[in-house]
Amino acid sequence: MSAGLKKLLSSRLGPRALFGEVMSRHTTWRVGGPAWCLAKLEDAAEAAWLVAACREHRMPYKALGRGSNLLVSEAGYPGVMIRLRGELSRIEITDGGLEAGGGASLSSAVRLAASEGLSGLEWAAGIPASLGGALATNAGAHGGDMSELACHITLLDAAGGVSRMAGSELPAGYRYRQLPPGSLVLGVSLALRPAAPREVEERRAALLALRKASQPLEAFTAGSVFKNPPGDHAGRLIEEAGLKGFAVGDAVVSPTHANFIENRGRATADDVLALMNAVALKVMDNFSVKLEPEVEVVGLA
Ligand SMILES: Cc1cc2nc3c(=O)[nH]c(=O)nc-3n(C[C@H](O)[C@H](O)[C@H](O)COP(=O)(O)OP(=O)(O)OC[C@H]3O[C@@H](n4cnc5c(N)ncnc54)[C@H](O)[C@@H]3O)c2cc1C
């Protein structure tokens, strides 16, 4: 089965279909084994074709943004990781804000909005995401999140149909958005408010400075590892449990921000997972609080 699909992908995508591509090259944690294939797609027609081909060959597939919220196992991902680029990574200014492809860079959108005098997205400065990933995880910071801004979403569903819907049609909550299974976010429209470009830029820079002061932005991390439990902060609990600097192999609880795990160079997904489990256990022992992962673990049986 997979030999037939391999031939199909190779002939249509050529070098844009990378078989056995190691995911540590595509995740901000720099860990993760090989995907059966990483497919780089240029437009909606290609995405619809690929989803149909995967379904026909019973091959799992998954959208890959910037890999900034993923812990891919050492065994890798036994399917097609789909990266959206080309037409699907464009950003355009619209009447009420901006419209971007699912593969567009969130940081580029933040900078463009600031230079065009569009306010609302400044909280996202410093989040190394794609627009599709930010939407799917309902990324947020400093009191803002994607669900407040995403007025329209263009989805490719698992049957290959493309539809544009109001953001409110897809329920969202804290770091969560309900997307239909097997769907890909092809594009998103963000509603932003007009403001003086200088004010927006100043707010963007101030929020980025705040982030730089409290997070290890230069290290290989995936941002916050655990969700904040109701009424508390995962980072506070982990720090008070005395775990800053605690390590498994090269995976270390960040001395800068206790809810970040840094890969000091040679950490494996197993190291990161073992450290996450040890941290969650200690927090449970000390405070009777169950920490839920914010990062998504991919590729474990
Ligand atoms: C330094 C740092 C700081 C961070 N700060 C924050 C923060 O302040 N707030 C916050 O919320 N997060 C933060 N994060 C975590 C992360 O950046 C977010 O979760 C982000 O939204 C993930 O986007 P991504 O494009 O990297 O998605 P990925 O990690 O590649 O994927 C995440 C999920 O989204 C899905 N997905 C990706 N693209 C699409 C698509 N086009 N269609 C459908 N599904 C898709 C994937 O399949 C996967 O399930 C931080 C991470 C780092 C490294």
The ligand as a Tripos MOL2 file, in Angstrom:
@<TRIPOS>MOLECULE
LIG
   53    58     1     0     0
SMALL
NO_CHARGES

@<TRIPOS>ATOM
      1 C1          9.5050   30.0260   22.8080 C.3       1 LIG1
      2 C2          8.0540   29.6000   22.7130 C.ar      1 LIG1
      3 C3          7.0670   30.4040   23.2530 C.ar      1 LIG1
      4 C4          5.7250   30.0230   23.1850 C.ar      1 LIG1
      5 N1          4.7860   30.8490   23.6990 N.ar      1 LIG1
      6 C5          3.4850   30.5250   23.5960 C.ar      1 LIG1
      7 C6          2.4690   31.3950   24.1060 C.ar      1 LIG1
      8 O1          2.7350   32.4640   24.6500 O.2       1 LIG1
      9 N2          1.1760   31.0090   23.9650 N.ar      1 LIG1
     10 C7          0.8210   29.8480   23.3530 C.ar      1 LIG1
     11 O2         -0.3700   29.5750   23.2410 O.2       1 LIG1
     12 N3          1.7600   28.9990   22.8800 N.ar      1 LIG1
     13 C8          3.0700   29.3080   22.9700 C.ar      1 LIG1
     14 N4          4.0310   28.4550   22.4960 N.ar      1 LIG1
     15 C9          3.6340   27.1360   21.9530 C.3       1 LIG1
     16 C10         3.3940   27.1130   20.4210 C.3       1 LIG1
     17 O3          4.1340   28.1280   19.7720 O.3       1 LIG1
     18 C11         1.9040   27.2550   20.1000 C.3       1 LIG1
     19 O4          1.1710   26.1690   20.5990 O.3       1 LIG1
     20 C12         1.6610   27.3680   18.5790 C.3       1 LIG1
     21 O5          0.3490   27.7760   18.3660 O.3       1 LIG1
     22 C13         1.9490   26.1090   17.7950 C.3       1 LIG1
     23 O6          1.9910   26.4770   16.4350 O.3       1 LIG1
     24 P1          2.8000   25.6430   15.3560 P.3       1 LIG1
     25 O7          2.5590   26.2560   14.0240 O.co2     1 LIG1
     26 O8          4.2060   25.4740   15.7410 O.co2     1 LIG1
     27 O9          2.0290   24.2610   15.4130 O.3       1 LIG1
     28 P2          2.6270   22.7780   15.5730 P.3       1 LIG1
     29 O10         3.3410   22.6850   16.8620 O.co2     1 LIG1
     30 O11         3.3660   22.4020   14.3430 O.co2     1 LIG1
     31 O12         1.2790   21.9520   15.6500 O.3       1 LIG1
     32 C14         0.4230   22.0900   16.7670 C.3       1 LIG1
     33 C15        -0.9280   21.4480   16.4260 C.3       1 LIG1
     34 O13        -1.5760   22.2420   15.4390 O.3       1 LIG1
     35 C16        -1.9130   21.4190   14.3180 C.3       1 LIG1
     36 N5         -1.7980   22.2370   13.1090 N.ar      1 LIG1
     37 C17        -0.7200   22.9480   12.6980 C.ar      1 LIG1
     38 N6         -1.0000   23.5690   11.5400 N.ar      1 LIG1
     39 C18        -2.2710   23.2240   11.2230 C.ar      1 LIG1
     40 C19        -3.1190   23.5030   10.1190 C.ar      1 LIG1
     41 N7         -2.7310   24.2930    9.0930 N.pl3     1 LIG1
     42 N8         -4.3530   22.9500   10.0940 N.ar      1 LIG1
     43 C20        -4.7740   22.1580   11.1110 C.ar      1 LIG1
     44 N9         -4.0210   21.8530   12.1860 N.ar      1 LIG1
     45 C21        -2.7850   22.3860   12.2260 C.ar      1 LIG1
     46 C22        -0.8950   20.2790   14.3380 C.3       1 LIG1
     47 O14        -1.3580   19.1510   13.6230 O.3       1 LIG1
     48 C23        -0.7990   20.0450   15.8260 C.3       1 LIG1
     49 O15        -1.8850   19.2690   16.2660 O.3       1 LIG1
     50 C24         5.3740   28.8080   22.5470 C.ar      1 LIG1
     51 C25         6.3810   28.0010   21.9980 C.ar      1 LIG1
     52 C26         7.7060   28.3890   22.0680 C.ar      1 LIG1
     53 C27         8.7800   27.5120   21.4730 C.3       1 LIG1
@<TRIPOS>BOND
     1     1     2 1
     2     2     3 ar
     3     2    52 ar
     4     3     4 ar
     5     4     5 ar
     6     4    50 ar
     7     5     6 ar
     8     6     7 ar
     9     6    13 1
    10     7     8 2
    11     7     9 ar
    12     9    10 ar
    13    10    11 2
    14    10    12 ar
    15    12    13 ar
    16    13    14 ar
    17    14    15 1
    18    14    50 ar
    19    15    16 1
    20    16    17 1
    21    16    18 1
    22    18    19 1
    23    18    20 1
    24    20    21 1
    25    20    22 1
    26    22    23 1
    27    23    24 1
    28    24    25 2
    29    24    26 1
    30    24    27 1
    31    27    28 1
    32    28    29 2
    33    28    30 1
    34    28    31 1
    35    31    32 1
    36    32    33 1
    37    33    34 1
    38    33    48 1
    39    34    35 1
    40    35    36 1
    41    35    46 1
    42    36    37 ar
    43    36    45 ar
    44    37    38 ar
    45    38    39 ar
    46    39    40 ar
    47    39    45 ar
    48    40    41 1
    49    40    42 ar
    50    42    43 ar
    51    43    44 ar
    52    44    45 ar
    53    46    47 1
    54    46    48 1
    55    48    49 1
    56    50    51 ar
    57    51    52 ar
    58    52    53 1
@<TRIPOS>SUBSTRUCTURE
     1 LIG1         1 GROUP 0 **** ****
